[in-house]
């Protein structure tokens, strides 16, 4: 998977977005060979490291739509949540696919596995539900 080049309107509005987008492209490529947990942790670390650039992309309106209209763009509204308030959020995020798959099987074993995998996330989930930055 290769990201297209950022439009000039985006790099003009947010010069630091060019480096952030390059790093994002590398992270997306690396995710293919990583566990979902590691890929999520790397993605969130990247978003937090380049927080100002990604916030500029959000604030720039349509100039950086290439970034803000993606699945990554959906996360950008929660930078305060996972970069500052609930820093364990990547662990929850990386577990969501597994939770969904376990729920869909509907077996007793799947439910036991679901609870076993969710229990370590309770504190992180509580943080997300109790903080307005995460809504």
GUGUFI-815314 format. One line per field, with one value per atom (N, C-alpha, C, O): residue number from 1; x, y, z. Coordinates in pm, 1 decimal, always signed. Layout:
BEGIN
n = [NUM;...]
px = [X;...]
py = [Y;...]
pz = [Z;...]
//
This chain:
BEGIN
n = [1;1;1;1;2;2;2;2;3;3;3;3;4;4;4;4;5;5;5;5;6;6;6;6;7;7;7;7;8;8;8;8;9;9;9;9;10;10;10;10;11;11;11;11;12;12;12;12;13;13;13;13;14;14;14;14;15;15;15;15;16;16;16;16;17;17;17;17;18;18;18;18;19;19;19;19;20;20;20;20;21;21;21;21;22;22;22;22;23;23;23;23;24;24;24;24;25;25;25;25;26;26;26;26;27;27;27;27;28;28;28;28;29;29;29;29;30;30;30;30;31;31;31;31;32;32;32;32;33;33;33;33;34;34;34;34;35;35;35;35;36;36;36;36;37;37;37;37;38;38;38;38;39;39;39;39;40;40;40;40;41;41;41;41;42;42;42;42;43;43;43;43;44;44;44;44;45;45;45;45;46;46;46;46;47;47;47;47;48;48;48;48;49;49;49;49;50;50;50;50;51;51;51;51;52;52;52;52;53;53;53;53;54;54;54;54;55;55;55;55;56;56;56;56;57;57;57;57;58;58;58;58;59;59;59;59;60;60;60;60;61;61;61;61;62;62;62;62;63;63;63;63;64;64;64;64;65;65;65;65;66;66;66;66;67;67;67;67;68;68;68;68;69;69;69;69;70;70;70;70;71;71;71;71;72;72;72;72;73;73;73;73;74;74;74;74;75;75;75;75;76;76;76;76;77;77;77;77;78;78;78;78;79;79;79;79;80;80;80;80;81;81;81;81;82;82;82;82;83;83;83;83;84;84;84;84;85;85;85;85;86;86;86;86;87;87;87;87;88;88;88;88;89;89;89;89;90;90;90;90;91;91;91;91;92;92;92;92;93;93;93;93;94;94;94;94;95;95;95;95;96;96;96;96;97;97;97;97;98;98;98;98;99;99;99;99;100;100;100;100;101;101;101;101;102;102;102;102;103;103;103;103;104;104;104;104;105;105;105;105;106;106;106;106;107;107;107;107;108;108;108;108;109;109;109;109;110;110;110;110;111;111;111;111;112;112;112;112;113;113;113;113;114;114;114;114;115;115;115;115;116;116;116;116;117;117;117;117;118;118;118;118;119;119;119;119;120;120;120;120;121;121;121;121;122;122;122;122;123;123;123;123;124;124;124;124;125;125;125;125;126;126;126;126;127;127;127;127;128;128;128;128;129;129;129;129;130;130;130;130;131;131;131;131;132;132;132;132;133;133;133;133;134;134;134;134;135;135;135;135]
px = [+84.9;+0.0;+88.6;+175.4;+67.0;+145.7;+53.8;-49.7;+94.2;+15.8;+49.6;+166.9;-49.6;-20.3;+46.5;+37.3;+112.4;+177.8;+73.9;-38.3;+112.9;+23.4;+5.3;+100.0;-114.2;-134.3;-55.9;-31.2;-18.8;+54.6;-24.1;+34.4;-156.0;-238.5;-214.9;-217.6;-192.0;-169.2;-29.5;-14.1;+71.6;+207.6;+227.1;+311.3;+150.4;+156.7;+91.6;+145.0;-22.9;-94.2;-23.7;-23.9;+36.0;+97.8;+232.6;+240.8;+336.9;+466.5;+518.0;+582.1;+491.4;+539.9;+462.8;+501.6;+354.4;+274.1;+348.3;+321.0;+441.8;+515.9;+595.6;+588.9;+670.5;+746.4;+652.4;+676.8;+545.4;+449.1;+387.1;+369.2;+354.1;+294.7;+394.9;+357.8;+521.7;+625.4;+635.7;+645.0;+634.0;+641.1;+516.1;+524.6;+401.0;+276.1;+281.7;+238.6;+334.5;+346.9;+437.5;+408.2;+546.0;+636.2;+565.9;+581.1;+489.4;+417.3;+312.4;+293.8;+244.6;+143.4;+208.9;+156.1;+323.4;+397.1;+444.7;+432.5;+498.5;+549.9;+438.3;+461.8;+317.6;+205.6;+175.3;+124.1;+206.6;+180.3;+257.2;+213.4;+370.8;+452.8;+451.8;+534.9;+359.0;+352.5;+223.6;+126.6;+226.0;+101.3;+11.5;+60.0;-118.4;-209.7;-179.1;-194.8;-135.9;-102.3;+17.6;+14.6;+123.4;+242.3;+211.8;+256.9;+135.3;+99.3;+20.4;+45.2;-74.6;-154.2;-65.9;-78.2;+23.0;+112.0;+200.4;+221.0;+252.9;+337.8;+258.5;+307.5;+135.3;+51.9;+21.7;+36.8;-20.7;-54.9;+68.8;+60.0;+183.0;+307.6;+340.8;+382.0;+322.5;+347.8;+252.1;+294.1;+124.3;+25.8;+58.3;+43.5;+102.3;+134.9;+265.9;+277.0;+364.8;+492.5;+472.9;+534.8;+388.0;+361.5;+225.0;+155.6;+190.3;+58.1;+28.6;-81.1;+124.6;+101.4;+72.1;-14.4;+144.4;+122.8;-16.3;-87.4;-54.9;-186.0;-298.4;-404.2;-275.8;-377.3;-391.2;-501.9;-279.1;-283.8;-365.1;-444.7;-345.7;-421.5;-571.0;-650.1;-609.0;-750.5;-800.4;-907.4;-722.3;-762.1;-762.4;-825.4;-692.5;-678.6;-799.8;-802.3;-898.9;-1018.5;-988.1;-935.6;-1020.6;-1003.8;-860.7;-831.5;-771.4;-634.2;-564.2;-488.6;-588.7;-523.8;-624.8;-610.1;-725.5;-831.6;-778.5;-838.5;-667.7;-607.2;-578.7;-592.6;-539.4;-511.2;-638.2;-667.1;-714.1;-827.3;-946.2;-1034.4;-950.9;-1065.1;-1040.6;-1122.2;-931.8;-897.1;-935.7;-985.4;-912.1;-934.8;-846.1;-887.8;-725.2;-636.7;-699.9;-693.0;-760.8;-826.0;-933.7;-955.2;-1001.8;-1105.7;-1047.8;-1117.3;-921.9;-856.6;-810.3;-790.2;-793.6;-733.2;-816.7;-762.4;-945.8;-1029.9;-1008.8;-1061.4;-932.0;-910.0;-764.7;-721.8;-688.8;-548.1;-530.2;-442.7;-612.4;-601.4;-625.0;-559.5;-718.6;-751.0;-631.2;-584.7;-580.4;-479.1;-335.6;-245.9;-311.3;-175.3;-150.4;-36.6;-256.2;-239.0;-313.7;-255.5;-441.8;-527.1;-526.5;-503.9;-550.6;-561.7;-457.1;-489.1;-333.7;-222.8;-220.2;-143.2;-302.4;-312.6;-417.3;-441.7;-479.3;-583.0;-540.0;-622.2;-415.1;-375.7;-398.5;-426.4;-387.2;-410.8;-555.9;-584.3;-648.0;-790.0;-814.8;-879.3;-763.2;-784.9;-736.9;-805.6;-619.1;-564.5;-642.4;-634.5;-716.5;-794.0;-933.2;-998.9;-979.0;-1116.9;-1149.9;-1257.0;-1058.9;-1084.4;-1100.9;-1190.5;-1014.7;-1023.8;-1152.7;-1215.4;-1193.7;-1318.9;-1436.3;-1523.1;-1437.6;-1545.9;-1551.7;-1659.2;-1436.1;-1431.7;-1481.8;-1554.4;-1442.7;-1486.9;-1637.1;-1703.5;-1690.5;-1834.7;-1914.6;-2022.5;-1862.4;-1934.5;-1944.4;-2038.2;-1848.7;-1855.4;-1964.9;-2030.8;-1984.1;-2095.1;-2082.7;-2178.8;-1969.1;-1954.4;-1912.8;-1865.0;-1931.7;-1889.5;-1738.8;-1691.4;-1664.2;-1518.1;-1480.6;-1390.9;-1548.9;-1521.5;-1551.5;-1476.2;-1659.4;-1693.9;-1589.0;-1552.2;-1541.4;-1435.9;-1310.8;-1246.8;-1276.1;-1159.8;-1179.2;-1085.5;-1301.6;-1332.0;-1309.7;-1242.0;-1366.1;-1349.4;-1203.2;-1155.5;-1132.8;-991.4;-910.9;-820.1;-943.4;-869.2;-913.9;-834.7;-1038.0;-1088.1;-1045.1;-1021.6;-1034.8;-1007.2;-884.9;-891.7;-773.0;-657.9;-681.7;-606.4;-784.8;-813.1;-910.8;-937.8;-963.2;-1068.5;-1026.6;-1103.4;-907.8;-862.7;-856.3;-896.6;-805.4;-797.7;-936.4;-961.0;-1027.9;-1165.2;-1233.5;-1307.2;-1207.9;-1266.2;-1214.9;-1291.7;-1087.9;-1030.5;-1101.8;-1138.9;-1120.4;-1184.6;-1328.1;-1371.4;-1401.9;-1542.6;-1561.2;-1665.7;-1462.1;-1476.9;-1420.5;-1434.9;-1356.9;-1292.4;-1353.8;-1366.2;-1391.6;-1458.2;-1368.4;-1418.4;-1237.9;-1146.8;-1159.1;-1114.4;-1219.3;-1229.3;-1367.7;-1392.5;-1457.4;-1592.4;-1604.8;-1713.0]
py = [-118.6;+0.0;+123.6;+138.3;+210.9;+332.5;+453.1;+458.4;+550.6;+672.8;+766.2;+781.7;+828.0;+927.9;+1050.3;+1073.0;+1127.1;+1249.3;+1346.6;+1353.8;+1420.6;+1522.6;+1634.7;+1671.5;+1688.4;+1802.9;+1925.1;+1939.6;+2009.8;+2132.4;+2216.4;+2281.9;+2214.6;+2293.7;+2248.7;+2330.4;+2120.0;+2068.7;+2105.9;+2153.9;+2083.2;+2115.2;+2265.7;+2309.0;+2345.8;+2491.8;+2532.3;+2615.4;+2473.8;+2506.5;+2447.7;+2507.3;+2331.0;+2258.4;+2200.7;+2082.0;+2281.9;+2234.0;+2109.2;+2024.5;+2096.8;+1980.8;+1853.2;+1743.9;+1867.4;+1751.0;+1660.8;+1541.0;+1717.0;+1635.7;+1526.0;+1409.7;+1562.1;+1461.0;+1364.3;+1243.7;+1416.4;+1330.1;+1229.7;+1112.9;+1274.8;+1185.2;+1078.8;+963.5;+1117.5;+1019.8;+912.6;+793.6;+955.2;+860.5;+772.7;+654.2;+830.6;+755.2;+647.0;+534.0;+681.9;+583.8;+468.3;+352.5;+498.8;+393.2;+305.5;+183.3;+368.4;+291.6;+200.2;+87.0;+248.3;+166.9;+46.3;-64.7;+67.8;-41.9;-142.8;-263.7;-93.0;-180.4;-260.1;-370.9;-205.3;-271.0;-408.9;-495.8;-429.4;-558.6;-672.8;-787.8;-641.5;-746.5;-741.5;-805.4;-666.6;-651.2;-711.7;-734.0;-737.3;-775.2;-652.2;-539.7;-672.8;-558.1;-467.0;-345.3;-524.4;-443.9;-354.0;-234.9;-410.3;-331.6;-224.9;-111.0;-262.1;-165.1;-49.0;+66.7;-79.3;+26.6;+115.4;+237.9;+54.1;+133.7;+224.8;+341.1;+172.0;+253.8;+367.4;+479.9;+337.5;+440.8;+552.4;+670.1;+516.2;+618.6;+696.9;+817.4;+630.6;+701.4;+803.7;+915.8;+764.3;+854.8;+974.0;+1088.3;+946.9;+1055.5;+1153.2;+1274.3;+1100.7;+1187.8;+1263.1;+1380.2;+1196.9;+1262.1;+1377.8;+1483.2;+1358.1;+1460.4;+1526.6;+1564.7;+1538.4;+1589.9;+1726.9;+1749.3;+1817.6;+1952.8;+1948.3;+2020.7;+1863.3;+1852.6;+1796.8;+1848.4;+1691.5;+1632.0;+1725.4;+1729.3;+1800.8;+1897.7;+2006.9;+2052.6;+2048.4;+2147.2;+2091.7;+2164.0;+1964.3;+1902.2;+1908.5;+1937.0;+1881.7;+1888.8;+2033.1;+2057.9;+2126.6;+2267.3;+2330.5;+2434.2;+2268.7;+2328.8;+2305.3;+2351.5;+2234.6;+2209.9;+2113.0;+2004.1;+2151.9;+2059.7;+2053.3;+1967.5;+2139.6;+2141.2;+2006.7;+1962.7;+1942.1;+1814.4;+1699.8;+1605.0;+1709.3;+1609.1;+1467.7;+1369.7;+1457.2;+1326.6;+1253.2;+1131.1;+1325.9;+1267.4;+1258.7;+1153.9;+1366.8;+1372.1;+1287.6;+1260.1;+1245.7;+1166.4;+1016.0;+937.2;+974.9;+833.1;+780.8;+855.1;+652.3;+593.0;+661.5;+681.2;+697.7;+771.6;+906.0;+951.7;+968.6;+1097.2;+1091.5;+1187.8;+977.2;+960.7;+966.0;+1004.6;+927.9;+929.2;+1068.5;+1094.9;+1156.5;+1286.3;+1373.3;+1461.4;+1350.7;+1425.8;+1384.9;+1448.5;+1278.8;+1227.0;+1238.3;+1165.1;+1328.8;+1342.1;+1369.5;+1310.7;+1458.6;+1486.8;+1361.3;+1339.3;+1279.2;+1156.9;+1063.8;+1030.5;+1021.3;+916.9;+967.2;+888.0;+1094.5;+1146.9;+1198.7;+1199.1;+1242.4;+1308.8;+1241.9;+1214.8;+1215.3;+1172.0;+1020.6;+973.3;+946.1;+798.7;+736.1;+686.4;+739.2;+696.9;+546.7;+501.4;+468.9;+325.3;+295.2;+178.6;+398.4;+379.5;+288.4;+210.0;+294.7;+204.1;+56.6;-23.0;+20.1;-119.8;-158.1;-268.6;-67.9;-94.2;-100.8;-193.2;-2.9;+5.7;-120.3;-172.9;-168.6;-286.9;-412.9;-512.6;-409.6;-526.3;-531.8;-635.7;-423.2;-416.2;-524.2;-584.6;-549.2;-653.4;-789.0;-865.9;-817.2;-944.0;-954.1;-1060.0;-845.1;-844.9;-874.3;-955.7;-806.7;-824.8;-968.9;-1028.5;-1024.0;-1161.7;-1259.7;-1354.2;-1236.5;-1326.1;-1316.0;-1417.2;-1196.0;-1178.4;-1245.6;-1299.3;-1243.0;-1299.5;-1451.5;-1509.0;-1517.9;-1664.3;-1710.3;-1811.4;-1634.6;-1662.8;-1788.0;-1824.5;-1854.8;-1976.8;-1940.9;-1830.4;-2036.2;-2013.7;-1992.0;-1907.9;-2067.5;-2052.1;-1913.3;-1849.6;-1866.6;-1733.3;-1626.7;-1530.2;-1643.0;-1544.3;-1545.2;-1439.4;-1662.1;-1671.0;-1600.9;-1525.4;-1626.4;-1560.3;-1409.1;-1332.6;-1367.3;-1224.8;-1159.9;-1057.6;-1219.0;-1162.4;-1164.3;-1069.6;-1269.8;-1279.1;-1169.8;-1112.2;-1141.3;-1037.9;-897.1;-803.2;-881.0;-748.6;-705.6;-587.2;-799.0;-762.4;-672.9;-575.1;-703.3;-613.2;-472.2;-380.1;-455.0;-325.6;-239.4;-125.2;-292.4;-223.0;-82.4;+12.4;-68.2;+63.5;+161.4;+277.0;+114.1;+200.0;+236.6;+351.2;+139.0;+165.5;+265.5;+353.2;+251.0;+343.0;+485.0;+580.9;+498.1;+629.4;+692.4;+809.7;+613.7;+664.6;+707.6;+812.0;+628.5;+661.5;+776.0;+841.1;+801.7;+904.9;+1041.3;+1136.8;+1051.9;+1177.9;+1237.5;+1170.5;+1363.1;+1430.5;+1441.4;+1450.5;+1440.7;+1447.2;+1324.2;+1325.3;+1220.0;+1092.3;+1067.1;+959.8;+1163.3;+1139.5;+1166.3;+1150.5]
pz = [+0.0;+0.0;+0.0;+86.0;-94.8;-104.5;-98.4;-164.9;-16.4;-5.9;-120.8;-154.8;-180.9;-284.4;-222.7;-102.1;-304.8;-256.9;-203.6;-253.6;-102.3;-47.2;-148.8;-218.3;-157.6;-247.5;-196.5;-76.8;-288.6;-254.6;-155.0;-68.7;-166.6;-72.9;+70.9;+163.0;+90.2;+225.1;+275.8;+388.1;+192.3;+236.9;+253.0;+331.7;+179.3;+197.3;+328.9;+402.3;+358.1;+481.9;+604.4;+712.1;+586.2;+698.2;+653.5;+622.1;+650.3;+601.2;+673.6;+611.4;+802.3;+878.4;+844.0;+885.2;+768.9;+731.4;+633.9;+627.3;+558.4;+461.3;+531.2;+491.5;+634.5;+710.1;+780.3;+781.8;+838.2;+907.8;+811.8;+846.6;+690.7;+591.0;+546.5;+524.5;+533.3;+498.2;+606.2;+576.0;+730.9;+842.4;+848.3;+880.4;+817.7;+815.0;+707.5;+730.2;+591.2;+482.7;+524.6;+494.7;+593.0;+642.3;+745.0;+744.4;+832.5;+935.5;+872.9;+917.7;+770.6;+702.5;+636.3;+642.8;+572.7;+509.6;+614.4;+594.7;+724.8;+830.5;+897.1;+945.5;+900.0;+969.2;+911.1;+981.6;+783.5;+720.1;+786.0;+782.1;+845.9;+906.9;+1059.1;+1123.5;+1117.4;+1262.3;+1317.7;+1245.3;+1448.2;+1514.3;+1516.3;+1504.4;+1531.2;+1533.0;+1651.5;+1641.6;+1762.7;+1880.3;+1851.1;+1882.1;+1791.4;+1760.7;+1656.0;+1667.7;+1553.8;+1449.2;+1509.1;+1475.3;+1598.0;+1662.2;+1749.2;+1745.8;+1826.9;+1911.5;+1827.3;+1862.0;+1716.2;+1629.4;+1565.0;+1555.0;+1521.3;+1460.0;+1558.8;+1526.3;+1678.7;+1777.0;+1820.7;+1844.2;+1831.8;+1866.0;+1757.7;+1787.6;+1631.8;+1520.4;+1523.5;+1505.8;+1545.8;+1550.7;+1663.4;+1647.1;+1777.1;+1890.6;+1867.8;+1903.9;+1808.2;+1778.6;+1681.2;+1695.9;+1583.2;+1481.0;+1504.1;+1409.8;+1627.6;+1666.6;+1605.6;+1554.5;+1610.4;+1557.7;+1407.8;+1358.5;+1336.4;+1191.6;+1162.1;+1075.9;+1233.9;+1210.1;+1254.3;+1191.5;+1362.4;+1404.7;+1299.3;+1270.9;+1241.6;+1133.6;+1016.8;+956.9;+984.4;+874.7;+901.3;+811.4;+1026.0;+1063.3;+1050.2;+994.8;+1101.3;+1102.3;+963.2;+942.4;+868.0;+734.5;+644.9;+530.9;+695.0;+613.8;+500.8;+524.2;+379.9;+267.0;+214.2;+131.0;+258.6;+206.7;+226.7;+140.1;+338.9;+370.0;+373.2;+450.4;+290.3;+288.2;+261.5;+305.7;+190.2;+164.2;+295.2;+302.2;+397.2;+528.8;+611.9;+669.8;+618.7;+711.2;+667.8;+749.2;+541.9;+494.5;+506.0;+458.1;+567.4;+580.3;+718.2;+802.8;+738.9;+871.6;+974.9;+1089.0;+936.0;+1026.4;+1059.9;+1174.0;+961.3;+983.5;+1089.2;+1162.9;+1096.4;+1198.9;+1339.3;+1433.3;+1355.0;+1486.2;+1527.4;+1645.9;+1430.9;+1458.7;+1551.7;+1618.4;+1557.4;+1649.8;+1795.0;+1886.4;+1816.0;+1950.9;+1995.8;+2084.9;+1935.5;+1973.0;+2122.0;+2185.5;+2178.4;+2322.2;+2403.7;+2505.5;+2359.1;+2431.5;+2437.8;+2546.8;+2322.8;+2327.9;+2339.0;+2367.9;+2317.4;+2334.2;+2474.9;+2521.9;+2542.6;+2671.2;+2785.9;+2890.9;+2766.0;+2876.9;+2897.3;+3008.7;+2793.0;+2802.5;+2710.8;+2602.8;+2754.7;+2669.1;+2641.9;+2557.2;+2711.8;+2683.7;+2577.1;+2546.0;+2520.9;+2419.7;+2304.9;+2257.6;+2257.7;+2148.4;+2181.3;+2091.6;+2306.9;+2345.2;+2322.4;+2276.3;+2354.1;+2330.4;+2180.1;+2130.5;+2109.5;+1965.0;+1894.4;+1806.8;+1932.3;+1866.1;+1901.3;+1829.5;+2009.4;+2051.6;+1989.3;+1995.7;+1929.6;+1881.0;+1778.2;+1784.5;+1683.7;+1583.9;+1650.6;+1615.9;+1745.7;+1817.5;+1895.8;+1898.2;+1960.5;+2035.3;+1942.8;+1974.3;+1828.3;+1731.8;+1681.5;+1673.9;+1647.6;+1597.8;+1703.7;+1672.8;+1827.2;+1934.8;+1956.9;+1979.4;+1950.7;+1969.2;+1858.5;+1883.4;+1737.3;+1623.5;+1629.2;+1573.9;+1695.3;+1701.4;+1796.2;+1772.1;+1905.2;+1995.8;+2080.5;+2148.1;+2079.9;+2160.4;+2302.1;+2328.0;+2394.0;+2532.8;+2540.3;+2616.7;+2461.5;+2461.0;+2411.9;+2467.0;+2308.6;+2255.6;+2359.8;+2373.2;+2432.8;+2535.5;+2647.4;+2698.3;+2685.3;+2787.2;+2735.9;+2809.0;+2609.0;+2549.4;+2544.0;+2566.8;+2513.6;+2507.6;+2643.8;+2653.8;+2747.8;+2882.2;+2924.7;+2987.4;+2891.6;+2926.9;+2858.0;+2918.0;+2733.2;+2660.9;+2701.1;+2692.9;+2744.0;+2781.3;+2921.0;+2944.8;+3011.7;+3151.3;+3168.6;+3243.0;+3101.9;+3119.0;+3064.5;+3096.3;+2983.4;+2921.1;+3002.4;+2965.1;+3111.5;+3186.2;+3229.0;+3212.6;+3282.5;+3327.7;+3210.7;+3223.2;+3097.0;+2978.7;+2928.5;+2890.9;+2927.6;+2883.1;+2975.1;+2930.0;+3104.7;+3201.7;+3176.7;+3184.2;+3147.6;+3117.2;+2997.7;+3001.2;+2892.6;+2771.2;+2797.6;+2749.0;+2873.9;+2897.4;+2995.8;+2995.3;+3080.0;+3182.6;+3145.5;+3221.8;+3029.9;+2994.0;+2868.0;+2765.5;+2877.5;+2765.5;+2642.2;+2530.1;+2661.5;+2546.8;+2457.1;+2342.4;+2509.5;+2436.8;+2378.3;+2323.2;+2389.4;+2338.8;+2191.3;+2134.7]
//
